[in-house]
Amino acid sequence: MPLPPASGTGRYFAKAAKSIRLVRHGCTNRPFFHISVTHRKRTTTQPVIEQLGSFDPMPNAFNEKLVALNLERLKYWLGKGAHVTPPVGELLGLSGFFPIHPRSYMTAWRNRQAEELAQQKEAEKASATAS
């Protein structure tokens, strides 16, 4: 006997929109993310459908942020009509799977501006102490 749609396993639920998003794990001050396929309506009781990869935003000993992706399954879910959230879109852009996300360009520009400003302040400080 099939379950009624209100239980979450009905016909509508099976065809409901899916999204590819970051699911936070880890502890305080040490985040770790799974790149997962979930149902689009975000609730805490719905389980993850499939894990497509992982993302460790904390730099390791070589100053690298690690990302692991299952590109075949990612293509499958995109073909099924899954939506990609902006943070995952940024990661996929940096990995070369998508075009580079505009937010990545903005972040790089801001970092360059901050670096130039820091160098100017350091040069002014050095010239002030030299004279």
Summary of the structure (lengths in Angstrom):
residues: 131
radius of gyration: 21.2
end to end distance: 87.9
largest distance: 87.9
contacts: 303
relative contact order: 0.12
helix: 42%
strand: 25%
